[in-house]
Structure formats: structure tokens, C-alpha cells
């Protein structure tokens, strides 16, 4: 039996009462609530619940209560913790996976106004993804990190999570036959955690790799900016006003917007109106970056 239809969890879905449904979701409050709603609405014949990272006991109880209230207990066929909270880009490269990309970032960790609670959330998110990776790899890593940094916080939390799992021999994720020798292997991987504040080599080598270059450039939408620059220089009518482009927070970096503004200024040989500065520059990323 194969998958015949793919649907987003939070999309409008019609009941299909004679087919099983396979869910593959993060165990967030929003997702759990929607799954409970599906149970109450009797959308499918049976439910196979696959969670990208481990679901907590309290959220599992919420699903159980919803299934009990909807008389759908027997319809919940399987519940799996898949431990897949990461994305493998290449055979030897993976990145942390998170719906909110700003949550797990260099900026998030180094914000001057970050609270202890927010820092704990960031650390827990990173640790969960790393734990999922090593569960999938089937090996317990040797962890090395620099002291007194965020890297040490991640290392301590990950070490604790690994030890707690290994302590329960019956339910350990690293001792099953399918995972090989697990923690008893002499080929344990080395996990080196480095804080970017003291990782001086990486910024110096950053632009020397196509991988880093593509990662940074794709989000800038340079093809869109190139098209508008060509139209401005050839005095072709623009599809959108310059103010709309510069005010769009999702299009380009402040440097890209400043370059486009300068090209417009030089090509038209006239300064934009005073309202342009007030509406565009003072409220957008451009002004915040250069002021």
C-alpha cells in the first residue's frame, strides 16, 4: 500500500472515513490540537501518528483524552517517535531543522536582551536536534567543546540527555540490535561544538566555499533585484514601485536595498520625494541598518 494523497495538517481537509491516515508532524501544541480535532471529527478510518521528535507524556495524554472522548481509541493504530528533527543535505552534512529559523540562530543566542527562559528554549531545541541525529546514527558521541560559552551549555544538556537514555537499558535507543554496537562501539564519532564568537577561522573561510555562498545568497532574491536594476537603468516601467520593494521585509538585505536606491537615484537624476524618505527609509530595514 502506498501514499496516494499528501495534505498539510492545517489545511482544510474533507473526511475520508474509509482510508488510513499517516501523520508526520512536530509535537507542538498547535499540531496536537489539530490532530485531536481530526479525531473528534472522525476524518479517517485509522491513524498512524509519527512525531519528528519525541512527544512529551502530557501531550500524549491530550491525544489519548481526545481519542477517548471521540470513541476513537481503537482507530489510533500506531504512535511513533521518529527522531528525525534535522535535515540531511549531503552524505556528510546536516543542519538543524526548525519551523522558526530565527529561533535557532547566532543572532538569537547573542541578543543582548535575551532572557534566561529564551536561552533555555534555544539550547533545548539545539540539543533535541543533535540527539535525534545521533539516535538515527545509532552511536553515542564523544563530546568536546570550549568552556564558558553557549557551546558548553549545549554539550552539558546533550550529555545529560544521552546518559538518561542509556541509564534505562530496556528502553535505550542505543542498545537495540538494529543500531549495531551503540555505545559499546570503538568507532564512536567525535562531536566538536564550537562557539562562533571564538571560531575565527570559519568567518575567514566563509566566502571560499560555494556551499556558504549559496546558503547566504538564495535568501536575498538577487534575481529580482537584478531585474529591477536593469529596468531602472533602461528606464522601463517597473512592476512595483521602488517604495514597495524597499519596504518589503522579506526581499533582500539592507545592502541590496541601498544599492537599488542608489541606482535609482543615479539613473533618474532626481531625488525621491520627501514622503519617500519618511515612508520607506525611516520605517524599513534600510534606515534601521544605516542610521
Helices and strands as residue ranges (DSSP letters): E 16-25, H 29-41, E 44-51, H 57-69, G 73-75, E 76-81, E 86-90, E 93-96, H 106-110, H 116-137, E 142-145, H 150-167, G 177-179, G 182-184, E 190-193, H 200-205, G 206-208, H 210-218, H 222-233, H 242-247, H 254-268, H 274-276, I 277-281, H 285-290
